[in-house]
Amino acid sequence: MRNLDITTLRSFVAVADAGGVTRAAGFLHLTQSAVSMQLKRLEELLGLELLDRSGRTIALTASGEQLLVYARRMVALNDEVIGRLTDQAYEGEIVLGVPHDIVYPAIPQVLKQFHAAFPRVRVHLTSSYTRALKDMFGRGECDLILTTETIVEPGAEILCRKPLRWIGAPGGAAWRQRPLRLAFGRQCTFRPRVVEALDAADVPWDVMVETESDRTIEATVSADLAVHTMIEGTEPPHLERIEHAGALPALPMQLINLYGAQSGKGLVHDSLADFLRRAFQTHETGRLKSVAG
């Protein structure tokens, strides 16, 4: 297997851009003979003539013109890799705030992609409630935050819209009981909307669990002692959506919003924002296809 050498390709591109070996040698800080030797080595490797030396000036052959396109891309990619891995501009930390209930399944994918692109930049992931995250963002403690809301405020960007769903134990019956027993976090932004929907439908309810712990809520719901609400697609595998056939009221759509994503804050910041956009838009597209099917 033959392998192209980036050094020879860089010399080839320099000769093509400079219009001659002498100028290219000066640009590369090499001797003219060294550049000529690299070009000869490249031609011998490919078994092709890349330069037309019949005239006073050096011109590219048809094969040379074809190689030039690839050579530019390969040299540019080489320089990008070296820059990303060694440039101190791509070091440091960026703080991302995400509500507990939408960390999965999108955020692990985003973190993996971002680490591959910027291995020397650490993402400090902070998970909390929407209200707390907005307060942290307002104090400058987070660079980017996601929120779950029913409105979009100034400075926010809507990533996707998803329905809120009733969640219970697999095969559970807690949703049939009245009063309906609920499990919620104390600062959950869904809770007021859920209570409004239940009151409007004249469904009696009672808060059985009020806690700061998502694990406590999941354990209670898994035991079929209460029901909960989650954004569609974020429920864990040990819980399931309740097929209540209208026995429970419909719940409002939720917006997953992104704050702090204005461009111009640097490649690292803008790239993380773009990874977040693509991840949540992919999940939204998948949901729409599923509904259409």
Backbone bond lengths (Angstrom), bond angles and torsions (degrees), N, CA, C in turn:
res aa  C-N    CA-C-N  psi(-1)  N-CA   C-N-CA  omega(-1)  CA-C   N-CA-C  phi
1 M - - - 1.465 - - 1.527 109.36 -
2 R 1.319 115.39 130.50 1.467 120.51 179.45 1.532 110.09 -93.62
3 N 1.329 116.37 138.98 1.459 121.93 -178.82 1.525 110.65 -121.45
4 L 1.302 115.12 130.53 1.457 120.18 176.51 1.520 109.85 -76.34
5 D 1.317 115.32 143.32 1.461 121.94 -178.93 1.524 108.94 -102.70
6 I 1.333 116.72 130.58 1.467 120.92 -177.23 1.532 111.35 -62.84
7 T 1.328 117.21 -34.96 1.469 120.36 -179.24 1.517 111.02 -62.75
8 T 1.333 116.21 -43.80 1.467 118.90 179.33 1.523 110.85 -69.04
9 L 1.314 116.44 -37.47 1.466 119.29 177.74 1.520 111.01 -65.04
10 R 1.340 116.98 -38.43 1.461 119.96 178.30 1.530 110.44 -63.56
11 S 1.318 116.91 -40.49 1.466 120.51 177.53 1.519 110.68 -64.71
12 F 1.326 116.46 -41.33 1.462 120.71 179.20 1.529 110.81 -61.50
13 V 1.342 117.29 -45.43 1.465 121.00 178.88 1.523 110.25 -63.51
14 A 1.330 117.39 -40.37 1.464 121.06 -179.78 1.517 111.46 -63.44
15 V 1.332 116.80 -41.14 1.472 120.77 178.29 1.526 110.11 -64.40
16 A 1.340 116.95 -42.91 1.461 120.57 179.35 1.520 111.12 -63.54
17 D 1.336 117.54 -40.61 1.467 121.07 -178.61 1.524 112.17 -74.04
18 A 1.345 116.22 -37.95 1.466 120.68 -176.43 1.520 112.53 -82.97
19 G 1.321 116.48 -20.07 1.458 120.09 -179.56 1.516 114.32 81.49
20 G 1.318 116.85 14.76 1.457 119.53 179.37 1.514 111.86 175.50
21 V 1.324 115.79 161.33 1.459 121.23 -177.05 1.525 111.41 -71.42
22 T 1.350 116.53 -39.44 1.467 119.46 -176.19 1.521 111.39 -61.67
23 R 1.325 117.20 -49.59 1.461 120.29 179.58 1.531 110.74 -64.45
24 A 1.317 116.71 -40.16 1.461 120.08 179.62 1.516 110.86 -62.88
25 A 1.335 116.93 -38.74 1.470 120.71 179.62 1.524 110.60 -62.28
26 G 1.326 116.29 -40.65 1.458 119.60 178.22 1.515 111.87 -65.31
27 F 1.309 116.69 -38.96 1.457 121.55 179.42 1.523 111.26 -66.99
28 L 1.322 116.59 -37.43 1.463 121.74 -177.30 1.530 113.01 -87.48
29 H 1.337 116.53 -6.63 1.464 122.06 -176.30 1.536 110.89 60.55
30 L 1.330 114.51 42.16 1.461 121.79 177.07 1.522 108.61 -125.25
31 T 1.326 116.26 165.26 1.463 119.59 174.54 1.520 109.29 -77.13
32 Q 1.330 115.25 157.77 1.459 119.66 179.49 1.528 110.91 -61.21
33 S 1.320 116.18 -39.34 1.467 119.75 -179.01 1.528 110.93 -66.30
34 A 1.337 117.55 -34.39 1.467 120.23 179.25 1.519 110.81 -66.08
35 V 1.335 116.58 -41.50 1.467 120.02 179.10 1.523 109.87 -66.73
36 S 1.344 117.01 -42.83 1.462 120.68 178.67 1.523 111.12 -61.00
37 M 1.319 116.95 -38.72 1.455 121.14 179.31 1.529 110.97 -65.46
38 Q 1.341 116.64 -39.46 1.466 119.72 179.20 1.518 111.24 -66.54
39 L 1.324 116.89 -38.89 1.458 119.81 177.80 1.525 110.94 -65.57
40 K 1.324 116.71 -41.34 1.462 120.83 178.12 1.531 110.31 -61.97
41 R 1.346 116.24 -42.97 1.463 120.73 179.82 1.528 110.50 -62.32
42 L 1.336 117.13 -39.02 1.464 121.40 -179.79 1.529 110.12 -66.37
43 E 1.317 117.16 -42.27 1.465 120.54 179.13 1.522 111.10 -65.89
44 E 1.327 117.07 -38.87 1.465 120.29 179.44 1.530 110.79 -67.63
45 L 1.323 116.93 -37.26 1.453 120.30 178.97 1.521 111.59 -63.09
46 L 1.341 116.09 -42.92 1.459 120.90 -177.53 1.521 112.78 -85.80
47 G 1.345 116.24 -19.17 1.460 119.41 -176.05 1.513 111.94 69.37
48 L 1.330 115.97 32.04 1.460 121.79 -177.15 1.520 110.11 -135.87
49 E 1.328 115.26 152.22 1.463 120.02 170.64 1.524 107.98 -89.61
50 L 1.320 115.48 122.31 1.454 120.73 -177.48 1.515 112.58 -100.68
51 L 1.328 116.71 -23.23 1.461 121.47 -177.42 1.517 109.95 -120.22
52 D 1.314 115.26 137.01 1.467 121.79 174.16 1.521 107.33 -94.52
53 R 1.345 115.88 107.27 1.469 121.76 -174.98 1.526 112.11 -100.71
54 S 1.316 116.81 15.21 1.470 119.42 -175.24 1.526 112.81 -76.42
55 G 1.304 117.37 -23.07 1.464 120.31 -178.34 1.513 112.01 -99.39
56 R 1.332 114.51 -174.10 1.466 119.65 178.31 1.525 111.63 -70.59
57 T 1.301 115.51 -32.29 1.468 119.82 177.69 1.522 109.49 -111.04
58 I 1.310 115.06 154.50 1.458 120.35 -179.71 1.524 109.40 -82.35
59 A 1.319 115.43 131.32 1.460 121.19 176.99 1.529 108.40 -124.58
60 L 1.300 116.03 160.38 1.451 120.86 178.63 1.519 110.82 -87.20
61 T 1.305 115.50 140.92 1.458 120.33 171.79 1.530 108.41 -77.07
62 A 1.335 115.55 176.52 1.471 118.80 177.05 1.527 110.63 -60.50
63 S 1.331 116.46 -39.69 1.473 119.99 177.45 1.526 110.58 -66.04
64 G 1.336 116.09 -38.06 1.457 120.04 178.33 1.510 112.15 -63.90
65 E 1.329 116.40 -41.26 1.460 120.16 178.29 1.524 110.55 -62.41
66 Q 1.322 116.17 -39.45 1.464 120.11 179.86 1.527 110.74 -67.85
67 L 1.331 116.07 -43.00 1.462 119.77 179.61 1.520 111.53 -64.99
68 L 1.325 118.55 -34.59 1.454 122.16 -175.84 1.525 111.86 -57.74
69 V 1.325 116.70 -38.39 1.459 120.81 179.56 1.531 110.53 -60.53
70 Y 1.332 115.63 -47.04 1.464 120.25 -179.77 1.529 111.01 -70.24
71 A 1.322 116.22 -39.47 1.460 120.44 -177.04 1.530 110.99 -61.76
72 R 1.310 117.19 -42.55 1.470 119.96 178.24 1.524 110.42 -59.86
73 R 1.328 117.32 -44.67 1.462 121.04 -178.91 1.519 111.55 -65.27
74 M 1.325 116.98 -40.85 1.458 120.43 -178.00 1.524 111.53 -69.33
75 V 1.318 117.17 -40.65 1.467 120.46 177.77 1.524 110.23 -66.24
76 A 1.332 116.81 -42.00 1.465 120.39 179.84 1.530 110.70 -64.33
77 L 1.342 117.01 -41.54 1.459 120.13 179.20 1.519 110.88 -66.09
78 N 1.329 117.10 -40.33 1.456 121.11 176.43 1.533 110.84 -58.20
79 D 1.328 116.25 -46.15 1.464 120.42 -178.48 1.528 111.64 -67.30
80 E 1.351 116.00 -34.65 1.459 119.33 178.52 1.530 110.45 -66.18
81 V 1.332 116.88 -44.04 1.464 120.86 179.57 1.529 110.66 -61.11
82 I 1.330 116.38 -47.72 1.456 120.41 -179.74 1.523 110.48 -61.05
83 G 1.335 115.90 -42.40 1.458 120.01 -179.44 1.515 112.39 -64.17
84 R 1.345 116.01 -44.17 1.457 119.66 -178.25 1.525 111.80 -63.72
85 L 1.327 116.49 -37.18 1.459 120.41 -174.08 1.524 113.81 -85.12
86 T 1.323 117.24 -19.95 1.467 119.00 -173.96 1.520 114.48 -122.58
87 D 1.338 117.67 -21.84 1.466 120.12 -176.27 1.526 110.23 -70.42
88 Q 1.311 117.45 127.77 1.458 121.77 -179.63 1.518 112.51 -67.10
89 A 1.345 116.07 -14.55 1.465 118.71 176.83 1.524 110.89 -66.52
90 Y 1.341 116.76 -20.78 1.452 121.32 179.98 1.523 111.08 -106.09
91 E 1.316 116.21 35.53 1.450 122.23 173.79 1.527 108.48 -118.25
92 G 1.328 115.19 163.14 1.453 118.82 175.10 1.510 112.08 121.01
93 E 1.341 115.87 -152.51 1.464 121.96 -174.36 1.513 109.86 -140.62
94 I 1.303 115.90 144.06 1.457 122.08 173.88 1.526 107.02 -129.83
95 V 1.331 116.56 135.47 1.466 121.46 -173.74 1.530 108.98 -102.11
96 L 1.325 114.97 123.50 1.465 122.55 179.98 1.522 109.25 -117.71
97 G 1.326 116.84 125.22 1.459 121.72 177.93 1.520 110.70 -106.00
98 V 1.342 116.49 130.62 1.467 121.48 -176.88 1.524 109.12 -137.76
99 P 1.336 118.86 132.85 1.462 120.18 174.49 1.529 111.48 -58.58
100 H 1.347 115.33 148.06 1.460 120.59 -177.49 1.528 112.17 -50.89
101 D 1.328 115.76 -45.20 1.460 119.40 -167.09 1.522 114.98 -79.79
102 I 1.337 119.04 -5.18 1.470 118.45 176.75 1.531 111.99 -120.23
103 V 1.334 115.48 16.40 1.472 117.64 175.06 1.523 109.45 -62.96
104 Y 1.327 116.75 -43.26 1.465 121.73 177.52 1.513 109.17 -103.04
105 P 1.341 117.68 143.84 1.470 126.59 2.89 1.529 115.08 -98.18
106 A 1.330 117.75 0.25 1.469 119.54 -169.26 1.529 114.27 -78.37
107 I 1.338 118.02 -40.78 1.459 120.47 -169.66 1.533 113.84 -64.46
108 P 1.336 120.93 -41.64 1.472 118.27 176.17 1.527 112.88 -56.41
109 Q 1.314 116.66 -37.72 1.460 120.73 177.14 1.527 110.94 -63.49
110 V 1.320 116.77 -43.31 1.474 121.34 179.34 1.522 110.77 -63.02
111 L 1.330 117.15 -45.18 1.461 120.68 -179.22 1.524 111.15 -62.55
112 K 1.303 116.69 -39.24 1.467 120.63 179.67 1.526 110.72 -65.05
113 Q 1.325 116.69 -45.54 1.468 120.61 179.77 1.522 111.25 -64.68
114 F 1.321 116.27 -42.22 1.464 119.90 -178.39 1.524 110.47 -65.88
115 H 1.330 117.59 -41.45 1.470 120.55 179.75 1.528 110.62 -63.10
116 A 1.323 117.16 -37.66 1.461 119.95 178.84 1.526 110.89 -65.25
117 A 1.331 116.67 -35.29 1.471 120.58 -178.72 1.522 112.58 -81.99
118 F 1.344 117.14 -34.61 1.469 121.69 -176.83 1.535 109.43 -134.81
119 P 1.316 117.09 72.48 1.475 120.12 -174.18 1.520 114.57 -63.80
120 R 1.343 118.29 -18.44 1.466 120.48 -178.41 1.528 112.86 -97.22
121 V 1.336 116.34 3.04 1.463 120.60 177.67 1.526 108.62 -106.43
122 R 1.330 116.74 127.90 1.463 122.10 -179.11 1.524 109.78 -94.54
123 V 1.325 115.43 128.99 1.466 120.03 173.45 1.520 108.04 -93.55
124 H 1.317 116.01 117.53 1.465 121.08 175.59 1.522 107.11 -91.77
125 L 1.327 116.15 105.38 1.460 121.70 -176.91 1.526 109.74 -89.03
126 T 1.330 115.40 121.84 1.458 121.72 177.10 1.522 108.28 -112.98
127 S 1.324 116.29 125.49 1.461 120.90 -179.24 1.517 109.60 -114.68
128 S 1.339 115.75 126.44 1.458 120.45 -179.46 1.524 108.41 -159.35
129 Y 1.332 116.63 -165.63 1.447 121.22 176.69 1.524 110.14 -86.04
130 T 1.340 115.17 158.56 1.463 120.14 -177.72 1.523 112.12 -54.71
131 R 1.338 117.37 -46.18 1.474 119.20 -178.19 1.525 111.11 -59.96
132 A 1.335 116.06 -44.65 1.466 119.98 -178.88 1.522 111.03 -65.35
133 L 1.310 116.62 -39.42 1.463 120.22 -179.65 1.529 110.98 -66.04
134 K 1.320 117.36 -39.39 1.462 120.07 178.60 1.527 110.72 -66.44
135 D 1.316 116.80 -36.57 1.469 119.90 175.86 1.527 110.57 -64.76
136 M 1.339 117.20 -43.16 1.464 121.49 178.90 1.526 110.40 -63.09
137 F 1.340 115.89 -41.86 1.462 119.69 179.24 1.523 110.71 -63.94
138 G 1.317 116.25 -40.45 1.460 120.58 178.82 1.519 112.80 -63.49
139 R 1.341 116.76 -29.75 1.469 120.92 177.93 1.519 112.41 -87.82
140 G 1.323 117.24 1.87 1.459 120.84 179.27 1.514 114.28 79.02
141 E 1.333 117.36 19.41 1.458 120.75 -177.21 1.521 112.86 -88.95
142 C 1.318 117.75 -10.98 1.468 122.93 177.39 1.520 109.13 -128.83
143 D 1.323 116.34 142.62 1.460 120.41 176.11 1.522 111.32 -82.50
144 L 1.320 115.96 -39.89 1.462 122.65 179.04 1.525 107.75 -138.56
145 I 1.318 116.52 143.17 1.461 119.41 172.55 1.526 110.04 -137.22
146 L 1.317 115.45 151.06 1.454 122.87 168.27 1.520 107.51 -105.79
147 T 1.326 116.66 149.70 1.455 121.33 176.97 1.523 109.28 -136.86
148 T 1.328 115.92 159.11 1.464 121.58 170.12 1.514 106.90 -115.09
149 E 1.334 116.38 116.12 1.462 122.15 -173.91 1.521 109.98 -144.23
150 T 1.314 116.03 168.68 1.467 120.92 175.01 1.521 111.41 -102.65
151 I 1.328 116.87 -3.44 1.463 121.89 178.79 1.521 108.48 -132.71
152 V 1.306 115.67 167.29 1.458 120.67 173.51 1.519 108.13 -117.67
153 E 1.316 116.25 122.66 1.455 121.75 -177.49 1.526 110.38 -94.43
154 P 1.338 117.98 163.56 1.466 120.70 177.39 1.530 111.08 -54.87
155 G 1.304 115.77 134.92 1.457 120.86 -179.58 1.506 114.01 90.99
156 A 1.331 117.47 -6.90 1.465 121.10 -179.40 1.524 110.20 -98.08
157 E 1.319 115.17 154.17 1.461 122.68 177.17 1.526 108.02 -125.23
158 I 1.320 117.08 125.69 1.462 121.00 179.94 1.532 109.18 -75.88
159 L 1.320 116.70 121.03 1.460 120.34 176.62 1.526 111.10 -87.78
160 C 1.338 116.58 -41.26 1.459 119.75 178.02 1.518 109.87 -165.34
161 R 1.313 115.53 164.02 1.461 123.75 174.95 1.522 108.14 -115.95
162 K 1.327 115.83 130.99 1.463 119.44 -179.92 1.523 109.54 -139.75
163 P 1.327 116.91 147.08 1.467 119.40 -179.76 1.523 111.89 -77.84
164 L 1.314 114.77 150.14 1.454 121.86 172.56 1.526 107.35 -86.34
165 R 1.336 117.31 135.49 1.458 121.33 -175.62 1.526 111.46 -123.33
166 W 1.332 115.31 149.75 1.457 121.20 171.65 1.520 108.48 -75.07
167 I 1.333 116.08 133.92 1.466 121.67 -176.19 1.524 109.15 -125.54
168 G 1.345 115.21 137.61 1.460 119.84 178.67 1.516 111.60 -146.01
169 A 1.332 115.28 -173.03 1.463 121.00 177.50 1.527 108.83 -72.84
170 P 1.330 117.99 147.42 1.463 120.38 176.55 1.532 110.68 -56.75
171 G 1.324 116.15 122.66 1.458 120.89 -178.89 1.513 113.79 68.75
172 G 1.330 117.46 15.46 1.459 121.76 -174.90 1.521 113.60 -75.03
173 A 1.346 114.72 166.57 1.461 121.17 -179.19 1.523 113.13 -125.03
174 A 1.329 116.92 4.83 1.473 119.50 -177.27 1.523 111.70 -59.87
175 W 1.321 117.39 -29.20 1.455 120.16 -177.72 1.532 112.46 -70.06
176 R 1.336 117.86 -16.55 1.461 121.58 -180.00 1.528 112.29 -84.03
177 Q 1.315 117.44 -17.59 1.464 121.12 -173.27 1.535 111.23 -79.12
178 R 1.333 114.82 149.62 1.458 120.99 175.89 1.533 108.38 -132.09
179 P 1.316 117.45 131.83 1.477 125.36 -0.20 1.529 111.75 -65.22
180 L 1.315 113.74 150.81 1.454 119.96 178.96 1.520 109.22 -70.89
181 R 1.319 116.21 124.89 1.463 119.96 -177.73 1.520 110.43 -89.91
182 L 1.321 115.37 127.35 1.457 122.30 -174.07 1.525 111.09 -112.72
183 A 1.323 115.67 149.48 1.470 122.27 172.53 1.517 107.43 -125.81
184 F 1.335 116.59 121.02 1.458 120.26 -176.66 1.525 111.46 -142.40
185 G 1.320 114.64 155.54 1.453 120.81 169.99 1.521 109.42 -77.13
186 R 1.319 116.55 150.30 1.467 120.26 -176.47 1.526 112.39 -62.59
187 Q 1.327 116.57 -32.75 1.464 119.98 -176.77 1.529 112.70 -106.41
188 C 1.323 116.84 15.19 1.467 120.31 -175.97 1.530 110.55 -64.73
189 T 1.327 116.55 126.93 1.466 120.64 -179.34 1.524 111.97 -75.50
190 F 1.344 117.21 -15.20 1.466 119.31 178.80 1.527 111.67 -74.99
191 R 1.309 116.24 -29.88 1.468 121.65 -169.57 1.534 113.87 -54.18
192 P 1.348 120.90 -48.83 1.468 119.18 -179.85 1.532 112.51 -60.09
193 R 1.345 117.07 -37.87 1.465 120.10 -179.49 1.531 110.63 -68.63
194 V 1.328 116.43 -38.48 1.463 120.75 179.66 1.524 110.27 -65.65
195 V 1.319 116.82 -45.00 1.464 121.36 179.65 1.529 110.49 -62.38
196 E 1.337 116.77 -41.44 1.465 120.58 177.75 1.521 110.89 -59.99
197 A 1.344 116.17 -43.90 1.460 120.53 -179.21 1.524 111.35 -65.25
198 L 1.330 117.88 -40.72 1.459 121.24 178.76 1.529 111.26 -66.03
199 D 1.318 116.94 -43.23 1.471 120.56 179.84 1.534 110.87 -64.15
200 A 1.349 115.09 -40.61 1.472 118.47 -179.84 1.520 111.57 -65.78
201 A 1.331 117.25 -28.30 1.465 121.57 179.71 1.519 112.69 -94.07
202 D 1.352 116.83 4.83 1.471 122.59 -179.40 1.526 112.31 57.40
203 V 1.311 115.52 39.57 1.459 120.79 176.15 1.528 107.69 -100.16
204 P 1.335 118.92 114.94 1.462 120.05 178.48 1.523 110.67 -66.85
205 W 1.321 115.86 145.47 1.463 119.76 -176.31 1.516 111.00 -144.97
206 D 1.320 113.96 163.03 1.460 120.30 178.51 1.527 107.48 -150.43
207 V 1.330 116.08 136.50 1.470 120.25 177.85 1.526 107.88 -84.34
208 M 1.327 115.47 108.94 1.457 120.39 -179.70 1.520 111.76 -83.33
209 V 1.351 116.38 -36.93 1.459 121.31 -178.39 1.515 108.93 -130.83
210 E 1.320 115.90 127.01 1.460 122.47 174.05 1.523 106.45 -130.79
211 T 1.315 117.10 114.08 1.454 120.37 -168.03 1.519 111.29 -149.00
212 E 1.313 116.00 168.62 1.461 122.27 172.77 1.525 110.96 -95.38
213 S 1.325 116.93 -6.21 1.461 121.72 -172.35 1.527 111.98 -104.14
214 D 1.327 116.15 120.18 1.460 120.05 174.67 1.524 111.27 -65.22
215 R 1.325 116.55 -33.55 1.466 120.08 -179.72 1.535 110.56 -65.49
216 T 1.327 117.42 -36.85 1.467 120.54 177.24 1.521 110.55 -63.79
217 I 1.325 116.05 -41.80 1.468 120.18 177.73 1.525 110.32 -62.84
218 E 1.326 117.45 -46.52 1.460 120.90 -178.76 1.520 111.40 -62.97
219 A 1.345 117.21 -39.50 1.459 120.49 179.76 1.521 111.09 -65.04
220 T 1.331 116.49 -41.74 1.462 120.99 -179.72 1.520 110.95 -65.36
221 V 1.330 116.18 -44.58 1.464 120.52 -179.07 1.529 110.16 -69.16
222 S 1.320 117.89 -39.14 1.469 121.39 178.58 1.525 111.54 -62.35
223 A 1.328 116.12 -30.26 1.472 120.82 178.39 1.530 111.97 -81.27
224 D 1.326 116.79 2.41 1.460 123.15 179.68 1.526 112.07 62.62
225 L 1.330 114.93 35.95 1.463 120.39 178.52 1.522 112.46 -100.51
226 A 1.334 117.00 -12.58 1.463 121.52 -179.23 1.520 108.19 -163.94
227 V 1.326 115.66 172.92 1.463 121.18 174.70 1.518 109.14 -118.93
228 H 1.305 114.98 166.72 1.465 121.46 -175.88 1.518 107.11 -142.96
229 T 1.328 117.76 172.65 1.463 121.96 173.97 1.523 109.03 -127.69
230 M 1.329 115.77 141.66 1.463 121.39 179.24 1.524 108.68 -144.81
231 I 1.320 115.61 156.79 1.460 120.45 175.24 1.519 108.87 -67.92
232 E 1.299 116.16 135.49 1.460 121.47 -177.83 1.529 111.29 -53.06
233 G 1.322 114.90 131.07 1.461 120.31 178.13 1.511 114.02 93.69
234 T 1.344 117.87 -5.85 1.466 119.89 -178.95 1.530 111.82 -107.82
235 E 1.327 117.37 -0.78 1.460 119.29 -177.62 1.534 110.20 -70.33
236 P 1.345 117.45 141.47 1.462 120.90 178.67 1.523 110.91 -71.23
237 P 1.327 117.89 161.74 1.475 120.31 -175.58 1.525 114.17 -65.72
238 H 1.343 118.17 -19.95 1.463 119.82 -178.88 1.529 112.20 -88.51
239 L 1.340 117.29 4.44 1.454 121.89 173.22 1.521 108.45 -126.02
240 E 1.330 117.04 164.47 1.461 118.88 -179.67 1.521 111.07 -144.38
241 R 1.307 114.95 158.97 1.457 120.23 175.99 1.531 109.12 -68.74
242 I 1.316 115.07 142.23 1.462 120.54 -178.70 1.524 109.51 -88.33
243 E 1.310 115.95 121.85 1.470 121.17 175.31 1.531 107.00 -90.75
244 H 1.317 115.76 87.86 1.463 120.30 -170.43 1.523 113.82 -95.86
245 A 1.338 117.27 -4.57 1.471 121.98 176.26 1.534 112.52 52.76
246 G 1.314 116.61 37.43 1.456 120.85 176.43 1.505 115.26 90.51
247 A 1.322 117.89 0.31 1.465 120.32 179.16 1.526 111.45 -71.74
248 L 1.316 117.23 -21.16 1.458 123.07 176.18 1.525 107.92 -116.88
249 P 1.317 118.25 149.92 1.464 119.79 -177.58 1.534 112.44 -70.74
250 A 1.327 114.39 152.86 1.465 119.62 173.96 1.525 108.73 -67.52
251 L 1.308 115.84 148.58 1.464 121.39 -176.79 1.525 109.89 -111.25
252 P 1.335 117.75 154.15 1.470 120.67 -174.62 1.525 112.78 -71.20
253 M 1.316 114.39 158.15 1.463 120.95 173.56 1.531 108.87 -69.54
254 Q 1.304 115.17 147.99 1.460 121.17 177.75 1.526 109.59 -114.84
255 L 1.311 116.05 144.11 1.458 121.65 175.16 1.523 108.86 -100.87
256 I 1.317 116.57 132.88 1.455 120.38 168.37 1.522 106.45 -98.02
257 N 1.329 115.23 109.98 1.460 121.87 -173.76 1.523 111.33 -106.47
258 L 1.315 114.92 151.59 1.468 122.29 178.16 1.522 108.68 -117.85
259 Y 1.328 116.21 126.87 1.467 122.23 177.17 1.526 109.84 -112.48
260 G 1.340 115.15 141.27 1.458 120.97 175.95 1.507 114.33 90.80
261 A 1.332 117.12 14.73 1.467 119.87 -172.82 1.520 113.81 -94.03
262 Q 1.328 118.15 12.23 1.460 119.03 179.28 1.526 109.38 -58.50
263 S 1.335 115.77 134.08 1.464 120.46 -178.25 1.522 110.66 -70.34
264 G 1.299 116.31 165.02 1.451 121.85 178.04 1.514 113.69 96.90
265 K 1.333 117.51 3.90 1.458 120.44 179.43 1.522 112.67 -93.51
266 G 1.307 116.41 5.69 1.456 120.03 178.55 1.515 111.60 116.72
267 L 1.324 115.42 157.04 1.464 121.28 -175.82 1.521 111.94 -61.59
268 V 1.326 117.52 -42.30 1.466 120.84 -177.84 1.525 110.31 -61.52
269 H 1.316 116.88 -51.31 1.458 122.89 -179.47 1.524 110.92 -60.59
270 D 1.336 116.50 -48.78 1.461 120.74 -177.69 1.524 111.75 -65.26
271 S 1.327 117.23 -35.01 1.462 120.73 179.97 1.524 111.04 -67.32
272 L 1.336 117.48 -42.96 1.457 120.15 178.55 1.525 110.30 -62.60
273 A 1.324 117.28 -41.85 1.466 120.73 177.71 1.527 110.53 -61.08
274 D 1.319 116.85 -39.56 1.465 120.46 -179.36 1.521 111.18 -69.22
275 F 1.335 117.85 -38.92 1.462 120.87 176.18 1.534 110.23 -60.58
276 L 1.326 117.13 -40.57 1.458 121.27 178.79 1.528 110.78 -64.78
277 R 1.320 116.57 -43.63 1.466 119.93 178.70 1.525 110.44 -57.71
278 R 1.314 115.93 -51.14 1.462 120.06 -175.85 1.519 111.80 -63.73
279 A 1.339 117.11 -39.06 1.462 120.37 -178.11 1.522 111.01 -63.56
280 F 1.330 117.42 -47.20 1.458 119.64 -176.20 1.521 112.08 -78.17
281 Q 1.322 117.94 -29.81 1.460 119.71 175.02 1.528 110.40 -69.03
282 T 1.330 116.99 -32.92 1.463 120.76 176.57 1.521 110.47 -65.11
283 H 1.333 116.43 -43.94 1.465 120.12 178.66 1.522 110.59 -64.86
284 E 1.325 117.53 -37.83 1.458 121.00 178.84 1.516 110.56 -66.25
285 T 1.345 117.03 -43.01 1.459 120.75 178.89 1.522 110.64 -61.65
286 G 1.331 115.19 -41.97 1.455 119.89 179.11 1.524 111.63 -62.22
287 R 1.348 117.07 -39.15 1.457 120.64 178.55 1.511 111.37 -65.63
288 L 1.336 116.34 -41.70 1.458 119.45 -179.03 1.527 111.43 -65.66
289 K 1.344 115.93 -38.76 1.456 119.17 178.17 1.520 110.33 -64.76
290 S 1.346 115.80 -38.67 1.467 120.00 -179.42 1.528 110.19 -65.26
291 V 1.342 116.89 -42.91 1.458 120.44 179.43 1.516 110.74 -64.41
292 A 1.363 115.63 -42.68 1.462 119.65 -179.59 1.524 110.93 -64.28
293 G 1.341 116.37 -33.88 1.465 119.22 -179.98 1.515 111.32 -69.78
